[in-house]
Amino acid sequence: MKRLIAACAAGLLMATLPACTQTSRVDVPLPREAAGPPTTTGRPGVTTPADPGAPAVTAAPDAADFSFMRLKEDNDEELIDISYPVLQSPASPEAAPVNDKIIKAVDDMVVGFMDAAEVAPPGNSRSTLTLQAAPELISDEVFSVSGVFFEFVRGGDPTTKRVAWIFSLETKSLVTPAELFIDGSLEHLAAAAADHLVSDVLGEAAAITAPEGLEPTPVNFDAVWLTTTGIGVGFDQYQVTSGDAGSPAVLIPFGELIEVLDKTGILAPLQTGSTLPGV
């Protein structure tokens, strides 16, 4: 039973789902309650929660765009509840590679959690894994997703993390944050994210208690997504500030980075004439 969910997740790319009672595919978002104001807004009606562990809130999707996958197991030892989007028409050449990468990433999360839960000391509380992810941008060229990932394994501390992916449907590949910039550097994104953390979330520079979490390295900026107006950046709990702030996220308008963005790459379809939205 412990490996059933992971095994099912790996096979969800197929057009016909495997026989697995814990896994389901739905063509409308799962009913969720909003938990506080959103920190970012991408596709109209799609938001990312501000509070750690809070669910993503979505409007009813166009059935031609995406559907949600849900994996759930609820027993005496573990609670696993995961919801994440995949593109419709998984047999199409554009959707299949993207769905494959999302499913593989989620499967890795589940397997890692279950491995840790198996060796955790006994206790009264259950190990818990939740993931709520939703689309931030869907177009003919781009599929961008962000979400909140919460994990607690008995004997350890609970942690909340941000996860995000940017996919190019033209190249059928994952786009890294560095590829958004002309010079391939994360320094511009790191500086802008630090400014927005202070102005939009924390209120003062002194609240950034872990400045190393803002250093322009891929590991610090692995939760980056695109919206129609800017670039979203999420941080894990404790990455840049105290745990009380949860897993903060900011939205940087394209206009603030217009001079350094690579407007010939993944961002090209978002241009109106020669200007990105948000300028």
N, C-alpha and C positions, 0 to 999 in steps of 0.2 A: 504493500500500500504506500509506503514512504516514497517509492520511486515511480508511482503511477502517474502523478501529475507531471513530473519532468519528462517521462516518456511520451505522454500525450502532447506536451508543448512542442517537442521536437517534430512531431508529425503534423502540426496544424497547417502547414503550407499546402497540403494536398487539397484538391477541390472538394473531396469527400472526407469529412472528419472521421478519425478513428473512433471505435466504440469506447467511449470514456465518459462515465457519468459525471465526472468532476469538471469536464470541459464543455463549453458551449460557445456557439457563434450566434450573435444577434445582429440584426440589421438596424437597430436603433440603440441609442446609448442606454446603458443601465441606469435605472432611476437612482439618483444621488441627491443628497441635500447639500446646499452650498454651506461653506464654513468660513465666513468672513469675506471681505472684499478681495477681488482678484488683484494680482500684482502685474499681470500682463494680459493683453488681449490680442489675439491674432485673427483668425477667421471669425467673422461676425457671429457672436453667440458662443465662442469657444474661449474659455478662460483657464488660467492656471492658478491653483489655490495659494493663498498667502501663508496659511498656517501649516506647520509640519504635520504630515500624515493626513491632511484634509483632502477630500476627493476632488477631482477635476469636475467642472460643471460644463455641460455642453448643451447646445441647442439641438433640435432634431436634425440629423444629417441628411444630405442628399444621398439617396441609396446608391447612386452611381459613384460616390466618392470613397466611402470606407465603411467598414463595420467593426464592431468590437469583438475581441476574443475575451472570454472570461475563464479563468482557472480558479477553482475553489476547493479547498478541503478543510473540514472542521472536525477535529477529533479531540480526545482528551489531552494529547501531547502537543499538537501543533494547530495553528490557524493560518491558512494560506488563502489570500483573497487578492486576485490579480485581474485587472481589466486594462486592456491596451488596444489601440486601433491597428487594423491592417487595411490595405487597399482592396477594393473590390476587384473582381475578375482575376483571381490569383493565377489563372492559366495564361494571362497576357504577359508578353515579354517585359513590360515595364513593371508590373506589380510583383511578379514572382520573386525577383532578386531582392526587392525592398522588404517584402514580407518575410523572406527567408532570414534576412539579417535581424529584423526585429524579433522574430521568434527565437533565433539563436541567442540573442542577448538576454531575453527574458528567461529562456531555458537555463542559461548559465547562472542567473540570479537564483533561480529555484534550486538548482543542484548544489550551489555553494551554501545556501541556507540549510538545506536538508542534511548535508554533510556535517555542518556545525551542530545542528540540532541533535543528530544521532549520538554525538559524543558529549553533549552538554550534561552537566550534573542533574540529578533528579530534583524536582521542586514542585511547589504548588501552582506556579504560574506556567502558562503555555508559551512555547516559542511562537512568535508571530511574524509573518511576512505579508506586507501589503504593497501593492503597486497600483496607482491610479494614473493613467496616462491618457492624453487626448491630443488630437491634431491642433497645431498652431497655424499651419499654412498648408493648403492643398491647391495645387494648380496643375496644369499640364506638364510642367517641368520640375516642380518641387513638391516634396512631401516632408513636412517637418513636424516633429512630435516632441512634447515634453511631459514630464510627470514627476510625481513625488513617491519615493520608495522608502518604506519604513521597515525596519528589521529589529526584532528582539529575540535573542537566544538566551535561554535560561543560564544564569551564572554570569551574564555579561550586562553591558549597558545598552539601552535602546538607542538606535541611531536613525536619523532621517537624512535622506540623500535626494538630490535632484538628478534626474536622468533626462537625456534629450538626444535626438538624432535629426540630422539634416540629410535628406536623400536627393540626389539628382536623378530624375527619371530619364533624362537624356543619356547619361553615361551608365545608369543602373548601378550607381555606387554611392557609398557614404561620403559625405563632404565634411572635412575637418574644419574647425573654426579658422585655422591659419589660412586656409584656401580662400577665405573671404577677403583677404587683404592683398594689396599689390605686392608688398615685400615679403609676404608669408610669415609675418611676425605677429605675435599675440600682444605686443607691448601696447598698441593702440587700444585694443579691447580691454586690457587689464586696467589701463589708466581711466578709461571712461567708466568701467564697472565700479572702480573704487569711488569715483566722484558720485555716481548714482547711489551707491550703497549709503554714503553719508547723507546726501540730500533727500533721498526717497525712503530710506528704511531706518537707518540708525540714528540720524540726527546730528551726530558729531563725530569728528575724525578719531577722537580718543576711544570710541566704541569699537574700532577695528583693533582687536586685541591679538590677532594672529596675522600680521601683514604678510607673512610668508605664504599664506593661502591665496594671495593676490599676485604672486610672482607669475610672469608670463610664460608658463609652462603648460604643456598639454594636459598633464594630470590635474591641474587647477581649473582648467577650462574644458572639461569633458562634458559639461551640461550646457550646451549652447544651442539655441534654436532660432528660426526665422519667423517673423510675422510679416504682414503686409506693410508695416511701417517701421520696423526696426529689428534689432537683434536682442533676443532674450538671453540672459546669463543667470544660471542658478548655482548656488553654493551649498555644499553639505553642511549639516549641523557641526558646529565647532570649527569649521574650516577658516572662517575669517573673524568670527566674533564669539561671544559666549553662547552657550547652549540655549539660553532663554530666547534667543532670536529665531530658533528653529533653523530651517533651511531657507535663507533669504533668496530672493530673486529680483532682478532689475530688468528694465527694458530700455535699451539705448536707441534713440531714433537714428535712422540712417543719416539724417542731416548732420549729426555731430561727427560722423566718420567719413563723410562723402569724399574727402580728399584722398583717403587712403584705401577705400574699398575697391576691390577688383570688379569693375562693372562689366567685364567681358565674360565672367564665369557664371556661377550659379545665380548671381544677382541680376544678370542681364534681362531675364524675362520680367523682373519686377519694375523695370524702368518705364517711365512715361516720357517718351521722347528720349532725352539724354539725362533725365533727372530721376533719381530714386524717390519713392514716396517718403515723406517726412522731412524733405528739404524745405 
